Amino acid sequence: MNTMIAKRPDPMRRSGRAQLAEAAVCGALQLPAGALRSGRGPRRIAFARQLAMYLTHVGFGLTLTEVGACFERDRTTVRHACAQVEDRREQPAFDLAVSALETGVMQLACGLQLGCGGEAAR
C-alpha cells in the first residue's frame, strides 16, 4: 500500500492576519521574527505571543479556535491570553501602546487587503 504522508502546512500560514499581528508584536517588542512560534519560551516571549493572539482575536475578529490554530495553541489558551492582555489594559501606558498596535495592524491589513477587522476580516 502506497501511502503518502503530506506535510502539514505551517498553521501560521492559515491566516495572514495572524502573521501580521505576530510581526507587529515582534517589531514593537524588538523580538526576532518567528520568536513566538517556539514552545513556551521565556516570560517575555510568552507575553508577546499572548499579545499577538489578542490582536488577532480582537482586532480581526477570528474565533478563539481559529486563533488557536494559527498559533498552534488550544482555544482555552487563547482565552487566557486575551484575559491577560485585557487585565493589563487598565494601565494607561499599556492601553495606549496596545491601541496603537491595533490601529497600525488594522490599517496595514486594510492596505494589504487582508481584511479590515471584525466581520470584514472573514
N, C-alpha and C positions, 0 to 999 in steps of 0.2 A: 504494500500500500504506500503510495507516494503522498506524503503529507508535507505541505509547505507551511512553515511557520512564518507568518508575516510579522514583521517588526511593528510593534505598536507605535503609532505616531506620538511625538512628544506632546503631552497634554497641554502645554502652554501654547502650542500651535493651534489648538482648538479655538482660541479666541485672541484676535489681535488686540482687543480691548484689555485683556489681562496682561498681555505683553507690554502694552503702552503704560499701564499702571505700574508694572514691575520696573520698567525703565525709568519712569519719573521718580519713583521712590529711591531707586539706586542712585540716580543722579543727585537728588536732593540730599541724601544721606551720605554721599560720597562712598558708595559701595561698588565693588566691581560688578559688571554685568554678569548675570547668572548666579549671583551670590544667594539669591532667595530660593534657588532650586535645590539646594543641598538638604541634608537631613535637618534635624532640629537646629543645630548650629548655636553659636553664642547668642546671648540675650539680644544684642543689637540687631543681628540678622533675623532672629525670630520676630522681633517687633516690626522690623521693616517689612517682612512678609505679611504680618497682620495688617499693616497699613495698606499694602498693595491689595490684599484681599478686600479690605474695607472699601477702597476706592473702586474696585471692580464691581462690588455688590451695590453700593450706594450710588456711585456716580453713573454707572452704566446699566443698572437695573438687572444684572444677572442674578439668577436664583442662588441660594446658598449651595445647592447641589452643583450647579454649573460652575460656580467659582471654585468649589472644592475640586472638581475635575480638572480645572485649569492649573491648579497649584498642587495637584496630587495629594489632596487632603480630604477629610470627611466633612460633610456639611456642618456637623456639630463643632468642628474645629473652626470653620469659617464664622459660625455664630459667635463663638468665644472671641475670635479676633475682632469682630465688629463691636462687641460689647467692650473690649479693652480700649479700642480707639474712642468709642463714644464716651467712656468714663473720663478719658484724658482730655476730651474736648471742652471740659469745664474749665480748663486752664486757658486763659485768653490768648497767650502767645502760641500755644499748641493749636488752638482752634483756628487762629489766623493762618498759621502755616498749612494746616490741612485744607482750609478753604482755598488758599492759593493753589495748592496742588490739584484740588478738584477742578477749579476753574481752568487751569492750564491744561490738564489732561483732557477735559471736555472740549476745549477749543481746538486742541490738536486733533482729537478724534474727529471732530466735525470737518476740519480741513483735510484730513486723510480719508474722509468718507467711511469711517469705521462705525458710524452711528453717533448720535449726539446725546445719548443718555436715556435713561428710563425706558419707556416702551419703544422709542425711536431706535434704540440700540439693538433691538432684536431683529 
